[in-house]
Amino acid sequence: MIALDGEHGSWFFLEITEEEASLFSKTGRTYLDDLAQRIRSSAPGVRGNKSPFTARSLVMTPARKRADAAVDAWYADKQT
């Protein structure tokens, strides 16, 4: 499962584990908010970091281009 979240002006895009998917199924948006905070706190985009999320990032993948297009379409729809 892939998570794409933009709450609070901060986006993350990564493949979540089965355990994370299960927790998301049980608790919904609350779990994604917590996960997003843990990702931001671990600074996965900072050179030399030891974030456990860096290896799971999908930022520089073809999937990211599809996600960007989906986000752009969502924004465009909200503007109308």
C-alpha positions as CSV (number, residue, x, y, z in Angstrom):
1,M,0.0,0.0,0.0
2,I,1.2,3.5,-0.8
3,A,0.5,6.5,1.4
4,L,0.3,10.0,0.1
5,D,-0.5,12.6,2.6
6,G,-0.6,16.4,2.6
7,E,-2.1,17.3,5.9
8,H,-0.7,20.5,7.5
9,G,1.2,21.5,4.3
10,S,3.7,18.7,4.5
11,W,3.6,15.9,1.9
12,F,5.1,12.5,2.2
13,F,4.9,9.6,-0.3
14,L,6.1,6.1,0.7
15,E,5.1,2.5,0.7
16,I,3.7,1.5,4.0
17,T,4.2,-1.8,5.6
18,E,1.4,-4.4,6.2
19,E,1.5,-3.5,9.9
20,E,1.1,0.2,9.1
21,A,-1.7,-0.6,6.7
22,S,-3.5,-2.5,9.4
23,L,-3.1,0.3,11.9
24,F,-4.4,2.7,9.3
25,S,-7.4,0.5,8.7
26,K,-8.2,0.5,12.4
27,T,-7.6,4.1,13.3
28,G,-7.9,6.0,10.0
29,R,-6.6,9.5,9.6
30,T,-5.3,9.6,13.1
31,Y,-2.7,7.0,12.3
32,L,-1.6,8.8,9.1
33,D,-1.2,12.1,11.1
34,D,1.0,10.2,13.6
35,L,3.0,8.6,10.9
36,A,3.5,11.9,9.1
37,Q,4.8,13.4,12.3
38,R,7.2,10.6,12.8
39,I,8.4,10.9,9.3
40,R,8.9,14.7,9.6
41,S,10.7,14.3,12.9
42,S,13.1,11.8,11.4
43,A,14.2,14.2,8.6
44,P,14.4,11.6,5.8
45,G,15.3,14.3,3.3
46,V,18.3,15.5,5.2
47,R,21.7,14.3,3.9
48,G,23.3,11.8,6.3
49,N,20.2,11.2,8.3
50,K,19.4,7.8,9.8
51,S,15.6,7.9,9.2
52,P,14.0,4.5,8.9
53,F,11.7,6.0,6.2
54,T,14.3,7.1,3.7
55,A,14.6,3.7,2.0
56,R,10.9,3.5,1.7
57,S,10.5,6.9,0.0
58,L,8.9,6.9,-3.4
59,V,9.8,10.4,-4.2
60,M,12.1,9.7,-7.1
61,T,10.0,7.0,-8.8
62,P,7.5,6.8,-11.6
63,A,4.8,6.4,-9.0
64,R,5.6,9.9,-7.8
65,K,4.8,11.3,-11.2
66,R,1.4,9.7,-11.1
67,A,0.8,10.9,-7.6
68,D,1.8,14.5,-8.6
69,A,-0.7,14.3,-11.4
70,A,-3.4,13.1,-9.0
71,V,-2.6,15.9,-6.5
72,D,-2.7,18.5,-9.3
73,A,-6.1,17.2,-10.5
74,W,-7.4,17.2,-6.9
75,Y,-6.3,20.9,-6.5
76,A,-7.7,21.9,-9.8
77,D,-11.1,20.3,-8.8
78,K,-11.1,22.1,-5.5
79,Q,-10.6,25.4,-7.4
80,T,-13.8,25.0,-9.4
